[in-house]
Amino acid sequence: MSGTAAPAVVQPAGQGRAALQRRARLLAWATIAYNTAEGAVAVLAGVAAGSVALVSFGLDSAVEVLSAVAVSWQFTGKVDPQLRERRTLRLIAVSFIALAAYVTADATRALLGGTHPAPSPVGIALAAASLIVMPVLTTAKRRVGRGLGSATVTADATQTLLCAYLSAVLLAGLLLNDLLGWSWADPAAGLVIAAVAVREGVLAWRGEACCPPTDTPTCADHCCAPPAEP
């Protein structure tokens, strides 16, 4: 390794930073609107079909809403938003862990009980739509988060990307159950969602969730490190 120091992150100032903060709030509210509808449809369809994966996906949408609300709150008021980073990330982390615990228990019960979820065309359509919407929101959030140097905004972007991955897992589980009659695929998809939720919860607690796998090792130093306590 060379002895050259990593370049410092240049923080936008004045109107530029204010514009990024407004954009962060708008993206947060767009996420709230979509995930509220997504979560409601997923839970209702999941209960109707007896699908652990769909209900789990709907609950994950609720965590996404909580995360987006936290981001919107972070940039509201006169207090320096960096002072709120740690508390917001911890709230997101606890929500993920709670989600994982519930989904694991429900999926395990379904696997041991041999339940057979009914086909869910609504769930399949919802998962396919989220595979389109979530990556678009992720890209926009990540740009804003890096521009602000905000661990919370970029962690929220990673959660949105996680939602896209989970949409693919959900879609696979629903299709396998619908087309091939593999009833175990539905709770198995739920367990995958739970496992990913645990990972993201731990990373958010550590303040590392904003770094995607393709980022350089210095990402954590510049973006993901939790701010010092005031």
C-alpha positions in Angstrom: 0.0 0.0 0.0 1.2 3.5 -0.7 1.5 6.2 2.0 -0.8 8.6 0.1 -3.6 9.8 2.3 -7.2 9.2 1.1 -8.8 12.3 -0.3 -11.2 14.1 1.9 -14.8 14.3 1.0 -15.7 17.8 -0.2 -18.9 18.8 1.5 -21.3 21.1 -0.5 -21.9 24.4 1.1 -24.7 27.0 1.2 -27.5 26.7 -1.4 -25.9 23.5 -2.8 -26.2 21.6 0.5 -29.7 23.0 1.1 -30.8 21.7 -2.3 -29.4 18.3 -1.6 -31.2 18.2 1.7 -34.5 19.1 0.0 -33.9 16.3 -2.5 -33.2 13.9 0.3 -36.5 14.8 1.9 -38.4 14.5 -1.5 -36.8 11.0 -2.1 -37.7 10.0 1.4 -41.4 11.0 0.9 -41.5 9.2 -2.4 -40.2 6.1 -0.7 -42.8 6.5 2.1 -45.6 6.8 -0.5 -44.6 3.8 -2.6 -43.7 1.5 0.3 -46.8 2.3 2.2 -48.9 1.1 -0.8 -46.5 -1.8 -1.4 -46.6 -2.9 2.2 -50.4 -2.8 2.5 -50.9 -4.7 -0.7 -48.2 -7.3 0.2 -49.6 -8.0 3.7 -53.2 -8.2 2.5 -52.3 -10.5 -0.4 -50.0 -12.5 1.8 -52.7 -13.1 4.4 -55.2 -14.0 1.7 -52.8 -16.5 0.1 -51.2 -17.7 3.4 -47.8 -16.6 2.1 -45.1 -16.1 4.6 -42.9 -14.5 1.9 -45.5 -11.9 0.9 -46.3 -10.9 4.5 -42.5 -10.7 5.3 -42.0 -8.5 2.3 -44.9 -6.2 3.4 -43.3 -5.9 6.9 -40.0 -5.1 5.3 -41.8 -2.3 3.5 -42.8 -1.0 6.9 -39.2 -0.8 7.9 -38.4 1.0 4.7 -41.1 3.6 5.6 -39.6 4.0 9.1 -36.2 4.5 7.6 -37.5 7.1 5.1 -39.4 9.0 7.9 -36.2 9.0 9.9 -34.2 10.5 7.0 -36.9 13.2 6.5 -36.8 14.0 10.2 -33.1 14.2 10.2 -33.1 17.2 7.8 -35.9 19.0 9.5 -35.3 21.8 11.8 -32.2 23.9 12.7 -30.2 21.2 14.5 -27.2 20.0 12.6 -28.4 16.8 10.9 -25.0 15.1 11.6 -25.9 15.1 15.3 -28.9 12.9 14.5 -27.0 10.3 12.4 -26.2 7.8 15.1 -29.7 7.8 16.7 -31.4 7.4 13.3 -29.1 4.5 12.2 -29.7 2.7 15.5 -33.5 3.0 15.0 -33.2 1.6 11.5 -31.0 -1.3 12.8 -33.4 -2.2 15.6 -36.3 -2.3 13.1 -34.4 -4.7 10.9 -33.6 -7.0 13.7 -37.2 -7.1 14.9 -38.4 -7.8 11.4 -35.9 -10.7 11.1 -37.0 -12.2 14.4 -40.7 -12.2 13.4 -40.1 -13.5 9.9 -37.8 -16.3 11.1 -40.4 -17.5 13.6 -43.2 -17.4 11.0 -41.2 -19.1 8.2 -40.0 -21.8 10.6 -43.6 -22.5 11.7 -44.7 -22.7 8.1 -41.9 -25.1 7.1 -42.5 -27.4 10.1 -46.3 -27.2 9.7 -46.2 -28.1 6.0 -48.5 -25.2 5.0 -49.4 -24.8 1.3 -49.7 -21.1 0.2 -52.2 -20.4 -2.5 -51.0 -18.8 -5.8 -50.9 -15.0 -5.7 -51.0 -13.1 -9.0 -51.2 -9.9 -7.1 -48.0 -10.7 -5.2 -46.2 -11.6 -8.4 -47.2 -8.3 -10.1 -46.2 -6.4 -7.0 -42.7 -8.0 -6.8 -42.2 -7.3 -10.5 -43.1 -3.7 -10.1 -40.8 -3.2 -7.2 -37.9 -4.7 -9.2 -38.3 -1.7 -11.5 -39.1 1.1 -9.0 -36.6 0.3 -6.2 -33.3 0.5 -8.3 -34.4 3.9 -9.6 -34.9 5.2 -6.1 -31.7 3.6 -4.9 -29.5 5.4 -7.5 -31.1 8.8 -6.7 -30.7 8.4 -3.0 -27.1 7.2 -3.2 -26.1 10.3 -5.3 -27.7 12.6 -2.7 -26.2 10.7 0.2 -22.7 10.9 -1.1 -23.1 14.5 -2.0 -24.2 15.3 1.6 -21.6 12.8 3.1 -24.6 11.4 5.1 -24.4 7.9 6.4 -28.1 7.9 7.1 -29.2 8.8 3.5 -26.8 6.3 2.0 -27.9 3.6 4.5 -31.4 4.3 3.4 -30.4 3.9 -0.2 -28.9 0.5 0.6 -32.2 -0.4 2.3 -34.0 0.5 -0.9 -31.6 -1.6 -2.9 -32.2 -4.4 -0.4 -35.9 -4.1 -1.2 -35.1 -4.7 -4.9 -33.1 -7.8 -4.0 -35.9 -9.0 -1.8 -38.4 -8.4 -4.6 -36.4 -10.8 -6.7 -36.4 -13.4 -3.9 -40.1 -12.9 -3.4 -40.8 -13.2 -7.1 -38.8 -16.5 -7.3 -40.6 -18.0 -4.3 -44.1 -17.0 -5.5 -43.4 -18.4 -9.0 -42.0 -21.7 -7.8 -45.0 -22.1 -5.6 -47.4 -21.1 -8.3 -45.9 -22.9 -11.3 -44.3 -26.0 -9.7 -46.3 -26.4 -6.5 -43.1 -26.1 -4.4 -44.9 -24.9 -1.2 -41.6 -24.9 0.7 -40.2 -22.1 -1.6 -42.5 -19.5 0.0 -41.3 -19.8 3.6 -37.7 -20.4 2.3 -37.9 -17.0 0.6 -39.1 -15.5 3.9 -36.0 -16.9 5.6 -33.8 -15.3 3.0 -35.5 -12.0 3.6 -34.9 -12.5 7.4 -31.2 -13.3 6.9 -30.6 -10.2 4.8 -32.5 -8.1 7.3 -30.2 -9.3 10.1 -27.1 -8.4 8.0 -28.4 -4.9 7.2 -29.4 -4.4 10.8 -25.9 -5.1 12.0 -24.3 -2.9 9.4 -26.7 0.0 10.2 -25.9 -0.4 13.9 -22.2 -0.1 13.1 -22.8 2.8 10.7 -21.5 0.8 7.7 -24.7 0.1 5.7 -24.1 2.8 3.2 -21.2 1.0 1.5 -22.3 -1.3 -1.4 -20.0 -4.2 -2.3 -18.4 -2.3 -5.2 -17.3 0.6 -3.1 -13.6 1.2 -2.3 -12.3 0.4 1.3 -12.2 4.1 2.0 -16.0 4.4 1.7 -16.4 3.6 5.4 -14.0 6.3 6.4 -15.6 9.0 4.3 -19.3 8.1 4.4 -20.3 5.4 6.7 -18.5 6.1 9.9 -21.0 7.2 12.7 -20.6 10.8 13.8 -19.0 11.6 17.1 -21.3 12.0 20.0 -21.9 15.7 20.6 
